[in-house]
Amino acid sequence: KINKVDWRRDPLQRFNYFTCVTHLRLTSDMFVTVDEMGKDSAECVREYAYAPIGHRATLSGPYMHGKRASCIAAMSLRGTEAIHTLEGTWTALSFLTFLEFALLLSGAMQPFPGPLSILLLDNAKIHHAY
């Protein structure tokens, strides 16, 4: 299997980053990971099926336009630090509100270099909006 590597990856920058991080003496109890997910009831419809050779597989029935439910959770080695659900899709504003009230003001996150002091996020667009 081929290993896909982004053409913008710079080995020197990666080396410098890992050298810097190594000197910080980070421990696993410092990290809190946050991720969001969503589900729409229309996504429960089958997209692939088998059919005899020369025929197309078809599905007939009512198409459901469902409401979207979204969830976000903050996890650490201690377990779930915060969780929230909403009807609709996460936006940058709703994400920042979750961070402010569920993690910062609630005391779930602590100042660096204490436990629960480093927030890990994926590269979702809503994380870059503000």
N, C-alpha and C positions, 0 to 999 in steps of 0.2 A: 504494500500500500504506500502511496506517495505521501510525503509530508508537505503540506501546504504552508508556505511561509510568506507573510506580507512583504512586499518589495521595499517597504519603508523601514523595515526593521534594521536597526544599526547595532552591530555586535559591540562596538565600543560604548555606546550609550547603555546597553544592557549590562555590560561589565561594571561601568561606573555606578549604575543604580544598585546592583547587587552588592557592590563594595560598600556603598553608603548605608544600605539597609542592614548589612551585617554588623556594622559598628553601632547601630541603635540598640542592639540587644533586645529585640522584640520577643515577647513570649506569646503563646497561643491564647492566653486568657485576656489579652489586650484587644482582640478582634471581635467586631460585631458585623455580620453580613446582613445586607438588606436586599430583598428581591421582591418583585411584584409579578402577578400573573392575572389573567382574566379568562373568562369563559362565557361564550354565547351559546344559547340553546340551539341555534341554527347550525353550530359546528358539530352537532351530534349526528348529522346525516352522513351516511356512508358515501365515500368518494370513489372507491374502487370495487370492482366485482368481476366475476368470471362470466363468460358468455360463450356459446358455441362458436366455432371458427366461422368467420364471415358475418357474424351478428354482433351488434353493440349491446352491451349491458345497459338496461334502462331502469330507472326507478321512478315510479309515479306515486303521487300522494300530495298532501298539503305541505307547502313549504312553511316552516315555522320561523317567524321573525320574533326572536326572543329578546329579552332584556339581557344586557351584559352585566355580569357580576365580576368584580375585581377584588383582589386581596393583596395585601402587602405584609411582610413579616420581617422582623429583625431577630436574628439568631446568634447565639454565642455558645461557648462550651457549656455554659450553665443551662442552656435551653432557650426557649422563646422569651425574648426580652420585650417585644411588643408585636401586636398583630392588629390589623384593621381591614375591614371590608367596606366596599361601597358599591352602589349601583351605578354602572357606567364605566368609563375608562379613566385610569390614572392620568392626571395632567401634572405639569410642573408645579402648579400652585398646590394641588392636593398632596403631592409628594413632599413639598417643603413644609406644609402644615403637619404632615405625619412626622417628619423629622423633628420639627420644633416642639410639638406637644407630646408625642409618644416617646421620643428618645431624649431630647435635651431637657425640657422643663420637668419631665417626670423623674429625672435623675437616673435613667437607665444608662446613659453615657457618662463617663467620668473624664476629668482632665488627663492629658498625656503627662507622664508615662504610666499611669495607673491601669488597672484592669478595665476593660470595656471602654478604651479610649481611642481606638482606631476603627473607623467606619469603612467597610469594603463595599463598593458598588460595582455593578456591571456598567456597560457602556450605553445604556438606554438614553434616548434623546431627552427625556424629561429630567435627567440628572445634569444636563448642560444648559438648561434654559435660563437660569438666573445667575 
